[in-house]
Amino acid sequence: MDDLLIKKCVSCDAKDMRPMTEQAANGLITKVDGWNLVSEGDALRLKRSWTVKTFTKGLDMLKLVADVAEAEGHYPDLHLVGWNNVTVEIWTHAVGGLTENDFILAAKINRISMQHLLRRKATD
C-alpha cells in the first residue's frame, strides 16, 4: 500500500487512459484492505462500507473522504444510506472502469482516522 500512498492521481482526461483488466485489478486489490472489487454492468469498481455511530457522524465521514478526493482531484461516489450506513464506490468515470487512480484514492481513504465515527469495526 505504501507505494500507492506516495503516488498522486493523474488527470483522467488523457486520451490514452484505458480501464485496467480484471487481472490487473486483482493484483492491486490486496494493497487496499477492506475494499472489494465489484462489477457494475461491464465496469469494475472498488467498494467499501462502514457503519457509523450517528447520522451526523456519517456526514462527518463523507466530509473527510471528500477532502481527500478534492486533494487528489479524483472523485468517488459517496452514499449515506439509512441513517448510519456509509458506502464509498470508486471508479474512473472518464474511462468507464478502474485505473490506478482508484487504488491510490482507496489507499489514501484508508489512512483517514475515522474510528471515532464508527459504530463498530468497518464492514466489508
N, CA, C and O atoms as a DFTB+ gen file, in Angstrom:
496 C
 N C O
     1  1       0.819      -1.193       0.000
     2  2       0.000       0.000       0.000
     3  2       0.863       1.257       0.000
     4  3       0.457       2.280      -0.551
     5  1       2.055       1.197       0.611
     6  2       2.879       2.393       0.728
     7  2       3.190       3.030      -0.615
     8  3       3.244       4.256      -0.718
     9  1       3.399       2.212      -1.657
    10  2       3.694       2.794      -2.964
    11  2       2.488       3.565      -3.493
    12  3       2.661       4.572      -4.180
    13  1       1.276       3.117      -3.190
    14  2       0.074       3.854      -3.610
    15  2      -0.048       5.174      -2.844
    16  3      -0.512       6.174      -3.391
    17  1       0.371       5.171      -1.580
    18  2       0.246       6.377      -0.755
    19  2       1.153       7.512      -1.220
    20  3       0.830       8.683      -1.020
    21  1       2.272       7.181      -1.829
    22  2       3.183       8.248      -2.263
    23  2       2.855       8.753      -3.668
    24  3       3.391       9.767      -4.115
    25  1       1.971       8.037      -4.355
    26  2       1.578       8.463      -5.696
    27  2       0.470       9.496      -5.624
    28  3      -0.221       9.622      -4.613
    29  1       0.313      10.228      -6.707
    30  2      -0.739      11.234      -6.853
    31  2      -1.600      10.827      -8.041
    32  3      -1.089      10.337      -9.048
    33  1      -2.898      11.029      -7.921
    34  2      -3.789      10.731      -9.036
    35  2      -3.421      11.597     -10.234
    36  3      -3.088      12.773     -10.084
    37  1      -3.483      11.003     -11.430
    38  2      -3.176      11.729     -12.652
    39  2      -4.468      12.142     -13.335
    40  3      -5.533      11.590     -13.056
    41  1      -4.370      13.093     -14.211
    42  2      -5.542      13.591     -14.929
    43  2      -6.226      12.466     -15.693
    44  3      -5.576      11.667     -16.368
    45  1      -7.541      12.419     -15.576
    46  2      -8.327      11.359     -16.234
    47  2      -8.687      11.703     -17.671
    48  3      -9.312      10.895     -18.359
    49  1      -8.311      12.868     -18.129
    50  2      -8.685      13.249     -19.493
    51  2      -7.623      12.875     -20.528
    52  3      -7.708      13.269     -21.691
    53  1      -6.630      12.114     -20.091
    54  2      -5.617      11.654     -21.037
    55  2      -6.264      10.713     -22.049
    56  3      -6.947       9.761     -21.671
    57  1      -6.050      10.981     -23.317
    58  2      -6.695      10.197     -24.376
    59  2      -6.252       8.735     -24.398
    60  3      -6.974       7.874     -24.902
    61  1      -5.073       8.455     -23.855
    62  2      -4.575       7.079     -23.880
    63  2      -4.929       6.289     -22.616
    64  3      -4.545       5.125     -22.498
    65  1      -5.650       6.894     -21.674
    66  2      -6.029       6.187     -20.454
    67  2      -7.148       5.195     -20.755
    68  3      -8.152       5.536     -21.381
    69  1      -6.955       3.963     -20.296
    70  2      -7.931       2.890     -20.506
    71  2      -8.216       2.214     -19.165
    72  3      -7.383       2.258     -18.259
    73  1      -9.392       1.588     -19.033
    74  2      -9.649       0.842     -17.801
    75  2      -8.714      -0.364     -17.696
    76  3      -8.376      -0.987     -18.703
    77  1      -8.304      -0.684     -16.477
    78  2      -7.424      -1.829     -16.292
    79  2      -8.212      -3.134     -16.413
    80  3      -9.437      -3.159     -16.291
    81  1      -7.488      -4.187     -16.651
    82  2      -8.105      -5.505     -16.756
    83  2      -8.473      -6.012     -15.364
    84  3      -7.978      -5.509     -14.356
    85  1      -9.334      -6.997     -15.325
    86  2      -9.699      -7.608     -14.043
    87  2      -8.475      -8.242     -13.399
    88  3      -8.333      -8.212     -12.177
    89  1      -7.601      -8.806     -14.199
    90  2      -6.368      -9.408     -13.680
    91  2      -5.494      -8.358     -12.994
    92  3      -4.963      -8.599     -11.909
    93  1      -5.347      -7.206     -13.622
    94  2      -4.554      -6.128     -13.020
    95  2      -5.208      -5.632     -11.725
    96  3      -4.521      -5.370     -10.738
    97  1      -6.537      -5.507     -11.737
    98  2      -7.261      -5.064     -10.548
    99  2      -7.091      -6.069      -9.408
   100  3      -6.920      -5.677      -8.253
   101  1      -7.138      -7.351      -9.729
   102  2      -6.942      -8.385      -8.711
   103  2      -5.542      -8.318      -8.105
   104  3      -5.350      -8.681      -6.944
   105  1      -4.571      -7.859      -8.879
   106  2      -3.214      -7.689      -8.367
   107  2      -3.080      -6.525      -7.408
   108  3      -2.218      -6.546      -6.530
   109  1      -3.913      -5.514      -7.559
   110  2      -3.834      -4.322      -6.701
   111  2      -4.789      -4.363      -5.508
   112  3      -4.558      -3.664      -4.521
   113  1      -5.842      -5.154      -5.574
   114  2      -6.850      -5.139      -4.513
   115  2      -6.253      -5.529      -3.163
   116  3      -6.748      -5.091      -2.124
   117  1      -5.216      -6.331      -3.159
   118  2      -4.575      -6.743      -1.904
   119  2      -3.858      -5.578      -1.216
   120  3      -3.501      -5.677      -0.043
   121  1      -3.650      -4.492      -1.932
   122  2      -2.960      -3.330      -1.367
   123  2      -3.908      -2.342      -0.703
   124  3      -3.464      -1.361      -0.106
   125  1      -5.217      -2.595      -0.802
   126  2      -6.200      -1.678      -0.202
   127  2      -7.163      -2.483       0.680
   128  3      -8.253      -2.865       0.256
   129  1      -6.727      -2.724       1.909
   130  2      -7.504      -3.517       2.859
   131  2      -8.927      -2.989       3.015
   132  3      -9.161      -1.784       3.101
   133  1      -9.866      -3.932       3.048
   134  2     -11.254      -3.583       3.298
   135  2     -12.064      -3.254       2.063
   136  3     -13.292      -3.192       2.128
   137  1     -11.401      -3.044       0.941
   138  2     -12.096      -2.706      -0.309
   139  2     -12.395      -3.985      -1.080
   140  3     -11.649      -4.963      -1.016
   141  1     -13.501      -3.950      -1.807
   142  2     -13.908      -5.086      -2.628
   143  2     -14.004      -4.658      -4.080
   144  3     -14.360      -3.521      -4.389
   145  1     -13.678      -5.593      -4.964
   146  2     -13.913      -5.390      -6.392
   147  2     -15.345      -5.805      -6.682
   148  3     -15.752      -6.917      -6.346
   149  1     -16.107      -4.922      -7.301
   150  2     -17.477      -5.260      -7.692
   151  2     -17.649      -4.931      -9.168
   152  3     -16.997      -4.039      -9.710
   153  1     -18.531      -5.669      -9.788
   154  2     -18.802      -5.441     -11.205
   155  2     -20.180      -4.822     -11.348
   156  3     -21.170      -5.378     -10.872
   157  1     -20.241      -3.681     -11.997
   158  2     -21.494      -2.986     -12.293
   159  2     -21.629      -2.968     -13.808
   160  3     -20.969      -2.179     -14.485
   161  1     -22.471      -3.822     -14.333
   162  2     -22.543      -3.942     -15.786
   163  2     -21.238      -4.531     -16.280
   164  3     -20.843      -5.619     -15.861
   165  1     -20.575      -3.823     -17.161
   166  2     -19.282      -4.282     -17.670
   167  2     -18.108      -3.601     -16.980
   168  3     -16.955      -3.840     -17.340
   169  1     -18.388      -2.757     -15.996
   170  2     -17.326      -1.970     -15.372
   171  2     -17.011      -2.471     -13.968
   172  3     -17.910      -2.797     -13.192
   173  1     -15.716      -2.527     -13.654
   174  2     -15.273      -2.849     -12.302
   175  2     -15.222      -1.586     -11.464
   176  3     -14.916      -0.504     -11.963
   177  1     -15.525      -1.739     -10.184
   178  2     -15.450      -0.635      -9.226
   179  2     -14.852      -1.151      -7.925
   180  3     -14.851      -2.352      -7.654
   181  1     -14.345      -0.220      -7.129
   182  2     -13.949      -0.514      -5.759
   183  2     -15.092      -0.069      -4.860
   184  3     -15.711       0.970      -5.093
   185  1     -15.367      -0.865      -3.829
   186  2     -16.477      -0.528      -2.938
   187  2     -16.103      -0.897      -1.507
   188  3     -15.502      -1.939      -1.247
   189  1     -16.478      -0.010      -0.590
   190  2     -16.272      -0.270       0.838
   191  2     -17.396       0.383       1.615
   192  3     -17.870       1.461       1.259
   193  1     -17.820      -0.287       2.689
   194  2     -18.910       0.235       3.526
   195  2     -18.493       0.263       4.984
   196  3     -17.668      -0.534       5.431
   197  1     -19.084       1.200       5.718
   198  2     -18.867       1.350       7.147
   199  2     -20.208       1.622       7.817
   200  3     -21.138       2.119       7.182
   201  1     -20.302       1.295       9.095
   202  2     -21.457       1.670       9.901
   203  2     -20.968       2.720      10.898
   204  3     -20.029       2.485      11.658
   205  1     -21.619       3.874      10.879
   206  2     -21.214       4.979      11.744
   207  2     -22.157       5.090      12.941
   208  3     -23.240       4.505      12.948
   209  1     -21.731       5.849      13.951
   210  2     -22.486       5.970      15.194
   211  2     -23.808       6.714      15.020
   212  3     -24.828       6.323      15.587
   213  1     -23.783       7.777      14.241
   214  2     -24.976       8.614      14.088
   215  2     -25.024       9.173      12.667
   216  3     -24.051       9.090      11.918
   217  1     -26.150       9.733      12.322
   218  2     -26.312      10.371      11.016
   219  2     -25.265      11.468      10.816
   220  3     -24.637      11.543       9.759
   221  1     -25.077      12.311      11.821
   222  2     -24.111      13.407      11.661
   223  2     -22.676      12.902      11.586
   224  3     -21.835      13.525      10.938
   225  1     -22.384      11.770      12.248
   226  2     -21.046      11.171      12.100
   227  2     -20.852      10.687      10.660
   228  3     -19.744      10.742      10.128
   229  1     -21.931      10.214      10.035
   230  2     -21.864       9.826       8.628
   231  2     -21.525      11.005       7.741
   232  3     -20.713      10.889       6.823
   233  1     -22.148      12.139       8.016
   234  2     -21.847      13.355       7.260
   235  2     -20.402      13.786       7.487
   236  3     -19.724      14.225       6.558
   237  1     -19.936      13.657       8.734
   238  2     -18.535      13.987       9.041
   239  2     -17.582      13.088       8.248
   240  3     -16.566      13.549       7.728
   241  1     -17.921      11.810       8.166
   242  2     -17.081      10.874       7.425
   243  2     -17.048      11.219       5.940
   244  3     -15.986      11.198       5.319
   245  1     -18.202      11.533       5.374
   246  2     -18.256      11.923       3.963
   247  2     -17.391      13.152       3.711
   248  3     -16.742      13.248       2.669
   249  1     -17.375      14.085       4.646
   250  2     -16.550      15.292       4.503
   251  2     -15.064      14.942       4.517
   252  3     -14.289      15.503       3.744
   253  1     -14.664      14.020       5.390
   254  2     -13.261      13.599       5.425
   255  2     -12.841      12.949       4.112
   256  3     -11.759      13.224       3.594
   257  1     -13.700      12.088       3.581
   258  2     -13.422      11.440       2.301
   259  2     -13.390      12.479       1.186
   260  3     -12.532      12.424       0.306
   261  1     -14.322      13.422       1.224
   262  2     -14.376      14.474       0.201
   263  2     -13.106      15.317       0.204
   264  3     -12.625      15.715      -0.857
   265  1     -12.562      15.591       1.380
   266  2     -11.324      16.371       1.466
   267  2     -10.161      15.653       0.791
   268  3      -9.366      16.277       0.089
   269  1     -10.060      14.341       1.004
   270  2      -9.001      13.552       0.357
   271  2      -9.223      13.540      -1.153
   272  3      -8.283      13.723      -1.926
   273  1     -10.469      13.325      -1.568
   274  2     -10.792      13.290      -3.002
   275  2     -10.455      14.616      -3.672
   276  3      -9.903      14.645      -4.772
   277  1     -10.790      15.704      -3.005
   278  2     -10.503      17.029      -3.561
   279  2      -8.998      17.246      -3.708
   280  3      -8.541      17.801      -4.707
   281  1      -8.238      16.813      -2.717
   282  2      -6.777      16.964      -2.780
   283  2      -6.183      16.151      -3.931
   284  3      -5.176      16.546      -4.519
   285  1      -6.807      15.017      -4.250
   286  2      -6.322      14.163      -5.339
   287  2      -6.919      14.528      -6.689
   288  3      -6.391      14.119      -7.723
   289  1      -8.009      15.288      -6.702
   290  2      -8.671      15.613      -7.959
   291  2      -9.337      14.388      -8.578
   292  3      -9.473      14.289      -9.798
   293  1      -9.748      13.461      -7.720
   294  2     -10.377      12.212      -8.180
   295  2     -11.555      11.944      -7.252
   296  3     -11.377      11.866      -6.037
   297  1     -12.755      11.801      -7.809
   298  2     -13.968      11.876      -7.007
   299  2     -14.761      10.575      -6.989
   300  3     -15.168      10.076      -8.039
   301  1     -14.980      10.022      -5.787
   302  2     -15.747       8.790      -5.650
   303  2     -17.253       9.083      -5.589
   304  3     -17.682      10.230      -5.461
   305  1     -18.023       8.020      -5.683
   306  2     -19.457       8.115      -5.415
   307  2     -19.631       7.870      -3.919
   308  3     -19.173       6.856      -3.391
   309  1     -20.293       8.800      -3.242
   310  2     -20.480       8.726      -1.794
   311  2     -21.948       8.496      -1.480
   312  3     -22.824       9.147      -2.050
   313  1     -22.215       7.559      -0.562
   314  2     -23.593       7.226      -0.211
   315  2     -23.750       7.183       1.302
   316  3     -22.950       6.556       1.996
   317  1     -24.782       7.851       1.814
   318  2     -25.193       7.732       3.206
   319  2     -26.606       7.158       3.154
   320  3     -27.565       7.861       2.834
   321  1     -26.715       5.876       3.472
   322  2     -27.972       5.156       3.308
   323  2     -28.540       4.844       4.689
   324  3     -27.811       4.455       5.602
   325  1     -29.859       5.023       4.828
   326  2     -30.420       4.903       6.158
   327  2     -29.851       6.055       6.965
   328  3     -29.563       7.117       6.415
   329  1     -29.695       5.865       8.195
   330  2     -29.142       6.965       8.996
   331  2     -27.692       6.740       9.395
   332  3     -27.050       7.644       9.929
   333  1     -27.156       5.515       9.135
   334  2     -25.794       5.276       9.624
   335  2     -24.946       4.350       8.754
   336  3     -23.965       3.790       9.242
   337  1     -25.291       4.178       7.503
   338  2     -24.514       3.308       6.615
   339  2     -23.848       4.135       5.520
   340  3     -24.516       4.750       4.688
   341  1     -22.539       4.135       5.539
   342  2     -21.754       4.895       4.562
   343  2     -21.110       3.906       3.595
   344  3     -20.486       2.929       4.009
   345  1     -21.270       4.172       2.310
   346  2     -20.615       3.372       1.281
   347  2     -19.886       4.313       0.331
   348  3     -20.407       5.358      -0.059
   349  1     -18.674       3.921      -0.031
   350  2     -17.877       4.671      -0.995
   351  2     -17.594       3.742      -2.165
   352  3     -17.120       2.621      -1.984
   353  1     -17.891       4.223      -3.367
   354  2     -17.581       3.492      -4.596
   355  2     -16.609       4.339      -5.408
   356  3     -16.810       5.538      -5.601
   357  1     -15.561       3.691      -5.873
   358  2     -14.536       4.406      -6.636
   359  2     -14.357       3.719      -7.987
   360  3     -14.200       2.500      -8.066
   361  1     -14.384       4.516      -9.030
   362  2     -14.067       4.071     -10.380
   363  2     -13.796       5.320     -11.196
   364  3     -14.234       6.413     -10.835
   365  1     -13.094       5.164     -12.266
   366  2     -12.744       6.310     -13.099
   367  2     -13.841       6.484     -14.145
   368  3     -13.887       5.779     -15.153
   369  1     -14.712       7.434     -13.874
   370  2     -15.873       7.675     -14.733
   371  2     -15.469       7.941     -16.184
   372  3     -16.144       7.502     -17.115
   373  1     -14.369       8.659     -16.364
   374  2     -13.948       9.056     -17.712
   375  2     -13.596       7.868     -18.611
   376  3     -13.683       7.967     -19.834
   377  1     -13.198       6.749     -18.005
   378  2     -12.846       5.572     -18.814
   379  2     -13.832       4.426     -18.616
   380  3     -13.719       3.390     -19.271
   381  1     -14.783       4.602     -17.730
   382  2     -15.791       3.573     -17.509
   383  2     -15.271       2.327     -16.829
   384  3     -15.743       1.225     -17.109
   385  1     -14.306       2.483     -15.939
   386  2     -13.753       1.332     -15.223
   387  2     -12.672       1.771     -14.255
   388  3     -12.578       2.950     -13.911
   389  1     -11.866       0.833     -13.821
   390  2     -10.814       1.109     -12.839
   391  2      -9.499       1.525     -13.489
   392  3      -9.120       1.032     -14.551
   393  1      -8.818       2.450     -12.814
   394  2      -7.450       2.833     -13.165
   395  2      -6.646       2.848     -11.868
   396  3      -7.201       2.685     -10.782
   397  1      -5.357       3.040     -11.989
   398  2      -4.526       3.107     -10.783
   399  2      -4.997       4.236      -9.864
   400  3      -4.870       4.125      -8.645
   401  1      -5.537       5.315     -10.425
   402  2      -6.052       6.412      -9.601
   403  2      -7.017       5.916      -8.530
   404  3      -6.994       6.401      -7.399
   405  1      -7.861       4.954      -8.883
   406  2      -8.862       4.455      -7.953
   407  2      -8.215       3.780      -6.750
   408  3      -8.679       3.939      -5.621
   409  1      -7.164       3.042      -6.984
   410  2      -6.454       2.369      -5.902
   411  2      -5.663       3.362      -5.062
   412  3      -5.554       3.199      -3.847
   413  1      -5.113       4.384      -5.696
   414  2      -4.428       5.449      -4.959
   415  2      -5.409       6.120      -4.010
   416  3      -5.098       6.316      -2.835
   417  1      -6.589       6.473      -4.507
   418  2      -7.592       7.127      -3.664
   419  2      -8.052       6.205      -2.540
   420  3      -8.189       6.651      -1.401
   421  1      -8.293       4.928      -2.837
   422  2      -8.711       3.980      -1.795
   423  2      -7.653       3.870      -0.696
   424  3      -7.991       3.841       0.487
   425  1      -6.384       3.809      -1.076
   426  2      -5.306       3.724      -0.093
   427  2      -5.278       4.965       0.793
   428  3      -5.048       4.866       1.998
   429  1      -5.509       6.116       0.205
   430  2      -5.488       7.360       0.980
   431  2      -6.727       7.487       1.863
   432  3      -6.646       8.039       2.961
   433  1      -7.854       6.991       1.406
   434  2      -9.054       6.967       2.256
   435  2      -8.811       6.050       3.453
   436  3      -9.241       6.353       4.565
   437  1      -8.125       4.934       3.228
   438  2      -7.814       4.021       4.328
   439  2      -6.964       4.677       5.408
   440  3      -6.986       4.233       6.556
   441  1      -6.230       5.704       5.075
   442  2      -5.362       6.393       6.047
   443  2      -6.104       7.412       6.898
   444  3      -5.543       7.930       7.863
   445  1      -7.346       7.707       6.563
   446  2      -8.124       8.672       7.336
   447  2      -8.418       8.094       8.720
   448  3      -8.829       6.941       8.844
   449  1      -8.205       8.893       9.742
   450  2      -8.554       8.480      11.098
   451  2     -10.060       8.659      11.268
   452  3     -10.556       9.784      11.331
   453  1     -10.784       7.539      11.342
   454  2     -12.237       7.642      11.455
   455  2     -12.825       6.713      12.504
   456  3     -14.044       6.557      12.573
   457  1     -11.986       6.096      13.316
   458  2     -12.504       5.187      14.342
   459  2     -13.506       5.874      15.272
   460  3     -14.453       5.240      15.737
   461  1     -13.306       7.156      15.542
   462  2     -14.211       7.891      16.426
   463  2     -15.607       8.071      15.813
   464  3     -16.548       8.430      16.522
   465  1     -15.747       7.827      14.519
   466  2     -17.023       7.967      13.837
   467  2     -17.781       6.640      13.717
   468  3     -18.994       6.624      13.504
   469  1     -17.057       5.538      13.856
   470  2     -17.622       4.224      13.563
   471  2     -18.372       3.627      14.737
   472  3     -17.963       3.744      15.892
   473  1     -19.472       2.989      14.412
   474  2     -20.274       2.300      15.414
   475  2     -19.557       1.043      15.895
   476  3     -19.575       0.709      17.079
   477  1     -18.945       0.377      14.972
   478  2     -18.169      -0.827      15.248
   479  2     -17.110      -0.944      14.176
   480  3     -16.941      -0.046      13.351
   481  1     -16.395      -2.060      14.192
   482  2     -15.366      -2.273      13.179
   483  2     -15.945      -2.124      11.766
   484  3     -17.092      -2.492      11.511
   485  1     -15.147      -1.590      10.874
   486  2     -15.570      -1.413       9.484
   487  2     -16.021      -2.730       8.891
   488  3     -15.451      -3.782       9.179
   489  1     -17.068      -2.662       8.045
   490  2     -17.573      -3.851       7.381
   491  2     -17.063      -3.912       5.956
   492  3     -16.698      -2.892       5.372
   493  1     -17.040      -5.092       5.408
   494  2     -16.585      -5.252       4.024
   495  2     -17.696      -4.930       3.056
   496  3     -17.500      -5.009       1.843
